[in-house]
Amino acid sequence: MYQFNSGCHAAGIFKQSLQAAVLLLAAMPLAWGDDTSAPVRADSHAPIGVMGDHMHKKGEWMVSYRFMRMYMQGNRIGDDRVSPETIATTIPNRFFGLPGQPPTLRVVPVQMDTNMHMFGLMYAPSDWLTLMFMGSYIEKTMDHITFQGGMGSNVLGDFTTRADGAGDSSVTGLLRLYEQGGQHVHANIGISLPTGGIKNSDQILTPTGATPSPRLPYPMQLGSGSYDPIIGLTYTGSGSAWSWGAQWRSVLRVENNSQSYRLGDEHRVTTWLSRLLNNHVSLSLRLQGMDRGNISGIDPLIVAPVQTADPLNQGLQRLDLGLGVNVAGSGGLRGHRLAFEINIPLYQDLDGPQLESDWMLTTGYQFAF
């Protein structure tokens, strides 16, 4: 029998984070008081999972921190769930014919946890331009089952791979295009910087029982290894108690990295609706569609009978639902914000087999001055 306990661990962390966030968000408006001399609307920022959603006035700065946790469990091909045994006995190994490579996939991922710490800095040199820098630190773990030998469904054992370190960074300019009567439009133009590692390795368990430490497959690497343009467009609007917005954002992979491959282009379209409870607190509902292409090229050191080593098992289309809370300070805590959002997939179609997404939790703090 094979068993993993990290699913229960992840669910426990999620429950604790949710309880802490609710208690903190409920208490903070009372601590901040109800200063309406210069009210700041909680919904003047988008849900915390949206990046580059707002601009600043000339001379303003903002620092931010986001913690994002993603949990994935189970596999899909297209939009159909598939068992590890089916993958191990029926899905061809693209590396079959190379030394030691069996005809089908014999190592199957069953669960993945990703923690991302994101650090942001924004500055407005003018009213029509806001500059934004984002950096990150990422921690990944992936649990696997190894099936014995070259055929059949007998389980040899299980193992977990880990990778952590800096992720890719980005520099983006937000350019104001339109501002009138509560309606705002700006362009997002930037570049992703290859500060994340693409040569991480860890110990694995092979179908023969060996335990080498090869280069990890693509989902366990921390960056792209390439300089990638970022383009997008953001619209926001507001009324007396409601606000809304939409954003398109794309990362375009235009060059191969030093390991002879490039990640697939990534496109996101999102729209949201927020409702003020009072000036301090707003609730939000968000939909996000994501399209990610497969990898072009191949890293010659990523060769293994596992789905994550195949560049053509990386593409996906997904639709997520997000529920969030924004809290804005006033008085002595004016400029401080806390936010929380949970995202759950409504639909996912994977160029698989691939691990499916279960949920993503984002919490954040922002301070403008």
C-alpha positions as CSV (number, residue, x, y, z in Angstrom):
1,M,0.0,0.0,0.0
2,Y,1.1,3.5,-0.7
3,Q,-0.1,6.5,1.4
4,F,0.7,10.2,1.7
5,N,-0.2,12.3,4.7
6,S,0.5,15.7,3.2
7,G,-3.0,16.0,1.8
8,C,-4.3,16.1,5.4
9,H,-1.5,18.4,6.4
10,A,-2.4,20.8,3.5
11,A,-6.0,20.7,4.5
12,G,-5.1,21.5,8.1
13,I,-2.9,24.5,7.1
14,F,-5.7,25.8,4.8
15,K,-8.3,25.5,7.6
16,Q,-6.0,27.3,10.1
17,S,-5.1,30.0,7.6
18,L,-8.8,30.6,6.9
19,Q,-9.7,30.8,10.6
20,A,-6.8,33.2,11.3
21,A,-7.7,35.4,8.4
22,V,-11.4,35.6,9.3
23,L,-10.6,36.5,13.0
24,L,-8.0,39.1,11.9
25,L,-10.2,40.7,9.3
26,A,-13.1,40.9,11.7
27,A,-11.0,42.5,14.5
28,M,-9.0,45.1,12.5
29,P,-11.8,47.5,11.5
30,L,-12.6,47.9,15.2
31,A,-8.9,48.6,16.0
32,W,-8.7,51.1,13.2
33,G,-11.8,53.0,14.2
34,D,-14.1,54.7,11.8
35,D,-12.2,57.8,10.6
36,T,-14.2,59.2,7.7
37,S,-12.3,62.5,7.4
38,A,-10.4,61.1,4.4
39,P,-11.9,57.6,3.8
40,V,-10.0,55.1,1.8
41,R,-12.1,52.5,0.0
42,A,-11.1,48.9,0.6
43,D,-12.2,48.0,-3.0
44,S,-10.0,50.6,-4.6
45,H,-7.6,47.7,-5.1
46,A,-8.5,44.5,-7.0
47,P,-8.6,41.1,-5.2
48,I,-5.1,40.3,-4.0
49,G,-4.6,37.6,-6.6
50,V,-4.5,40.2,-9.4
51,M,-1.1,41.8,-10.1
52,G,-0.6,45.3,-11.5
53,D,-4.2,46.2,-11.0
54,H,-3.9,49.9,-9.8
55,M,-1.6,52.9,-10.2
56,H,-0.3,55.6,-7.8
57,K,-0.1,59.3,-7.8
58,K,3.2,61.1,-8.5
59,G,5.8,60.5,-5.8
60,E,3.9,57.6,-4.1
61,W,5.5,54.3,-3.1
62,M,4.0,51.0,-2.2
63,V,5.6,47.9,-0.7
64,S,3.8,44.5,-0.6
65,Y,4.1,40.9,0.5
66,R,1.9,38.0,-0.8
67,F,1.9,34.4,0.4
68,M,0.4,32.0,-2.1
69,R,-0.1,28.3,-1.5
70,M,-1.2,25.9,-4.2
71,Y,-2.3,22.3,-3.7
72,M,-2.6,19.7,-6.4
73,Q,-3.7,16.1,-6.1
74,G,-4.8,13.5,-8.7
75,N,-4.2,13.3,-12.4
76,R,-6.2,14.2,-15.5
77,I,-5.9,13.7,-19.2
78,G,-7.9,16.4,-20.8
79,D,-10.8,16.9,-18.4
80,D,-11.0,13.2,-17.4
81,R,-9.5,11.9,-14.1
82,V,-7.1,9.0,-14.5
83,S,-5.6,6.7,-11.9
84,P,-1.8,6.1,-11.3
85,E,-2.2,2.4,-12.3
86,T,-3.8,3.5,-15.7
87,I,-0.9,5.9,-16.3
88,A,1.7,3.3,-15.4
89,T,0.3,0.6,-17.7
90,T,-1.1,2.5,-20.7
91,I,0.7,5.8,-21.2
92,P,3.8,5.5,-23.5
93,N,7.2,6.7,-22.3
94,R,8.5,9.1,-24.9
95,F,12.1,8.1,-23.9
96,F,11.5,4.4,-24.6
97,G,14.5,3.0,-26.5
98,L,17.1,5.0,-24.5
99,P,19.1,2.9,-22.0
100,G,17.1,1.9,-19.0
101,Q,13.8,3.5,-20.3
102,P,10.7,1.2,-20.0
103,P,7.9,1.3,-22.6
104,T,5.3,3.0,-20.3
105,L,5.5,5.6,-17.6
106,R,6.5,3.9,-14.4
107,V,6.8,6.9,-12.0
108,V,3.6,8.8,-11.4
109,P,3.2,12.1,-9.4
110,V,0.2,12.0,-7.1
111,Q,0.4,15.3,-5.2
112,M,2.2,18.7,-5.3
113,D,2.4,21.6,-2.8
114,T,3.8,25.0,-3.8
115,N,4.4,27.9,-1.4
116,M,5.4,31.2,-3.0
117,H,6.5,34.3,-1.1
118,M,6.1,37.4,-3.4
119,F,7.7,40.8,-2.6
120,G,6.6,43.9,-4.5
121,L,7.7,47.5,-4.8
122,M,5.8,50.2,-6.7
123,Y,6.8,53.8,-7.4
124,A,5.1,56.5,-9.5
125,P,7.5,59.0,-11.1
126,S,4.5,60.7,-12.6
127,D,0.7,60.5,-12.5
128,W,0.6,58.7,-15.8
129,L,3.4,56.1,-15.0
130,T,3.8,53.6,-12.1
131,L,6.8,51.3,-12.0
132,M,6.4,47.9,-10.4
133,F,9.0,45.3,-9.3
134,M,8.1,41.8,-8.2
135,G,10.4,39.2,-6.7
136,S,9.7,35.7,-5.3
137,Y,10.9,32.8,-3.2
138,I,9.4,29.4,-4.0
139,E,9.1,26.1,-2.2
140,K,7.9,23.0,-4.0
141,T,7.3,19.4,-3.0
142,M,6.0,16.6,-5.2
143,D,5.0,13.1,-4.1
144,H,5.4,10.2,-6.5
145,I,4.6,6.5,-6.7
146,T,7.2,4.2,-8.4
147,F,5.9,1.1,-10.1
148,Q,8.1,-2.0,-10.3
149,G,10.1,-3.0,-13.3
150,G,9.0,-2.4,-16.9
151,M,5.4,-3.6,-16.9
152,G,2.4,-4.2,-14.6
153,S,0.9,-2.3,-11.7
154,N,3.0,-3.6,-8.7
155,V,4.1,-0.7,-6.6
156,L,7.8,-0.6,-5.7
157,G,7.6,2.4,-3.3
158,D,7.1,6.1,-3.1
159,F,9.3,9.2,-2.7
160,T,9.1,13.0,-2.5
161,T,11.2,15.5,-4.4
162,R,11.8,19.1,-3.2
163,A,13.1,22.3,-4.6
164,D,13.3,25.8,-3.1
165,G,14.9,29.1,-3.9
166,A,14.4,32.4,-5.7
167,G,11.8,32.4,-8.5
168,D,11.7,34.6,-11.6
169,S,11.4,38.4,-11.1
170,S,9.6,41.1,-13.1
171,V,9.8,44.8,-13.9
172,T,6.6,46.3,-15.3
173,G,5.4,49.8,-16.2
174,L,1.8,50.7,-15.8
175,L,0.8,53.4,-18.3
176,R,-2.4,55.4,-17.7
177,L,-4.6,55.5,-20.9
178,Y,-7.9,56.8,-19.6
179,E,-9.3,58.2,-16.3
180,Q,-12.7,59.8,-16.0
181,G,-15.8,59.5,-13.9
182,G,-14.7,56.4,-11.8
183,Q,-13.5,54.6,-15.0
184,H,-9.8,53.8,-15.4
185,V,-7.7,52.0,-18.1
186,H,-4.0,51.4,-18.1
187,A,-1.5,49.3,-20.0
188,N,0.8,46.7,-18.4
189,I,4.2,46.5,-20.2
190,G,7.2,44.7,-18.7
191,I,9.7,41.9,-18.7
192,S,10.1,38.7,-16.7
193,L,13.7,38.3,-15.5
194,P,15.3,34.7,-15.2
195,T,16.3,34.9,-11.6
196,G,14.8,31.4,-10.8
197,G,16.8,28.2,-11.1
198,I,16.4,25.7,-13.9
199,K,19.0,23.1,-12.8
200,N,17.5,21.8,-9.5
201,S,18.1,18.1,-8.7
202,D,17.0,15.7,-6.0
203,Q,17.0,12.0,-5.1
204,I,14.4,9.8,-6.8
205,L,13.3,6.1,-6.8
206,T,13.6,4.4,-10.2
207,P,11.6,1.3,-11.3
208,T,14.8,-0.8,-10.8
209,G,15.1,0.3,-7.2
210,A,18.0,2.7,-7.8
211,T,18.1,6.1,-6.0
212,P,20.0,8.6,-8.1
213,S,19.8,12.4,-7.9
214,P,19.1,13.6,-11.5
215,R,17.9,16.9,-12.7
216,L,14.2,17.4,-11.7
217,P,11.5,17.6,-14.4
218,Y,10.1,20.9,-15.6
219,P,7.3,21.5,-13.0
220,M,9.9,21.2,-10.2
221,Q,12.2,23.9,-11.6
222,L,11.8,27.4,-10.2
223,G,12.1,29.7,-13.2
224,S,11.9,30.0,-17.0
225,G,15.6,30.6,-17.7
226,S,14.6,33.3,-20.3
227,Y,13.8,37.0,-20.6
228,D,10.1,37.1,-21.4
229,P,7.9,40.1,-22.4
230,I,4.9,40.8,-20.3
231,I,1.9,42.7,-21.9
232,G,-1.6,43.4,-20.7
233,L,-4.5,45.8,-20.2
234,T,-6.4,46.6,-17.1
235,Y,-9.8,48.3,-16.7
236,T,-11.4,49.3,-13.3
237,G,-14.7,51.1,-12.5
238,S,-16.5,52.0,-9.3
239,G,-19.9,53.2,-8.0
240,S,-21.2,54.2,-4.6
241,A,-20.9,50.7,-3.1
242,W,-19.7,48.5,-5.9
243,S,-16.5,48.3,-7.9
244,W,-15.5,46.1,-10.8
245,G,-12.7,45.4,-13.2
246,A,-11.1,43.2,-15.8
247,Q,-7.5,42.4,-16.8
248,W,-5.7,40.6,-19.6
249,R,-2.1,39.7,-19.0
250,S,0.2,37.6,-21.1
251,V,3.8,36.3,-20.7
252,L,5.4,35.6,-24.1
253,R,8.3,33.1,-24.3
254,V,10.4,34.4,-27.2
255,E,13.8,32.6,-26.7
256,N,15.2,29.3,-25.6
257,N,17.0,29.2,-22.3
258,S,20.5,27.9,-21.7
259,Q,19.1,24.3,-21.4
260,S,17.7,24.3,-25.0
261,Y,14.0,24.8,-24.2
262,R,11.4,27.5,-23.6
263,L,8.3,27.4,-21.5
264,G,4.9,27.8,-23.2
265,D,3.2,31.2,-23.5
266,E,0.9,32.0,-20.7
267,H,-2.3,34.1,-21.1
268,R,-4.7,35.1,-18.2
269,V,-8.0,36.9,-18.5
270,T,-9.8,37.8,-15.3
271,T,-12.8,39.9,-14.2
272,W,-14.1,40.7,-10.7
273,L,-16.9,42.4,-8.8
274,S,-16.4,43.9,-5.3
275,R,-19.0,45.0,-2.7
276,L,-18.2,47.4,0.1
277,L,-19.5,46.5,3.5
278,N,-18.1,49.8,4.7
279,N,-15.1,51.9,3.8
280,H,-12.8,49.5,5.6
281,V,-14.0,46.1,4.2
282,S,-15.0,44.8,0.9
283,L,-15.9,41.3,-0.4
284,S,-15.0,40.1,-4.0
285,L,-16.0,37.5,-6.5
286,R,-13.6,36.8,-9.4
287,L,-13.4,34.6,-12.5
288,Q,-10.1,33.9,-14.2
289,G,-9.4,32.0,-17.3
290,M,-5.8,30.7,-18.0
291,D,-4.2,29.2,-21.1
292,R,-0.7,27.9,-21.0
293,G,1.1,26.3,-23.9
294,N,3.4,23.3,-23.9
295,I,7.2,23.5,-23.7
296,S,9.2,23.9,-26.9
297,G,12.5,22.1,-27.1
298,I,13.8,19.7,-24.4
299,D,16.4,19.7,-21.7
300,P,18.8,16.8,-22.5
301,L,19.3,16.1,-18.8
302,I,15.6,15.6,-18.1
303,V,15.0,12.0,-19.1
304,A,12.8,9.8,-17.0
305,P,9.7,7.5,-17.3
306,V,7.5,10.2,-15.7
307,Q,4.9,12.4,-17.2
308,T,6.5,15.6,-15.9
309,A,9.6,15.0,-18.0
310,D,7.6,15.2,-21.2
311,P,7.6,18.8,-22.6
312,L,4.2,18.0,-24.3
313,N,2.5,17.3,-21.0
314,Q,2.6,20.9,-19.7
315,G,-0.1,22.8,-21.5
316,L,-3.5,23.5,-19.9
317,Q,-6.7,25.5,-20.0
318,R,-8.4,26.3,-16.7
319,L,-11.3,28.5,-15.3
320,D,-11.1,29.5,-11.6
321,L,-13.5,31.0,-9.2
322,G,-12.1,33.4,-6.5
323,L,-13.7,34.6,-3.3
324,G,-11.8,37.4,-1.5
325,V,-11.8,40.0,1.3
326,N,-10.0,43.3,1.2
327,V,-9.4,45.4,4.4
328,A,-8.1,49.0,4.3
329,G,-6.8,51.0,7.2
330,S,-7.6,54.6,8.2
331,G,-6.4,57.1,10.8
332,G,-3.0,56.1,12.1
333,L,-3.0,53.0,9.9
334,R,-4.0,54.8,6.7
335,G,-2.2,53.2,3.7
336,H,-2.1,49.7,5.2
337,R,-4.1,46.9,3.7
338,L,-4.7,43.2,4.3
339,A,-6.3,40.9,1.8
340,F,-7.3,37.3,1.4
341,E,-8.5,35.2,-1.6
342,I,-9.2,31.5,-2.2
343,N,-9.4,30.2,-5.8
344,I,-11.0,26.9,-6.8
345,P,-11.0,25.5,-10.3
346,L,-14.4,25.2,-12.0
347,Y,-13.0,23.6,-15.1
348,Q,-9.6,22.3,-16.2
349,D,-8.5,20.7,-19.5
350,L,-4.9,19.4,-19.2
351,D,-2.5,18.2,-21.9
352,G,-1.9,15.2,-19.8
353,P,-1.4,13.2,-17.9
354,Q,-0.9,16.1,-15.5
355,L,-1.6,16.8,-11.9
356,E,-4.8,18.8,-11.5
357,S,-5.2,21.9,-9.3
358,D,-7.4,21.6,-6.2
359,W,-7.1,25.1,-4.7
360,M,-4.9,28.2,-4.2
361,L,-4.9,30.5,-1.2
362,T,-3.4,34.0,-1.4
363,T,-3.0,36.3,1.5
364,G,-1.3,39.7,1.3
365,Y,-0.2,42.9,3.0
366,Q,0.3,46.3,1.2
367,F,1.5,49.6,2.5
368,A,1.4,52.8,0.4
369,F,3.1,56.0,1.5
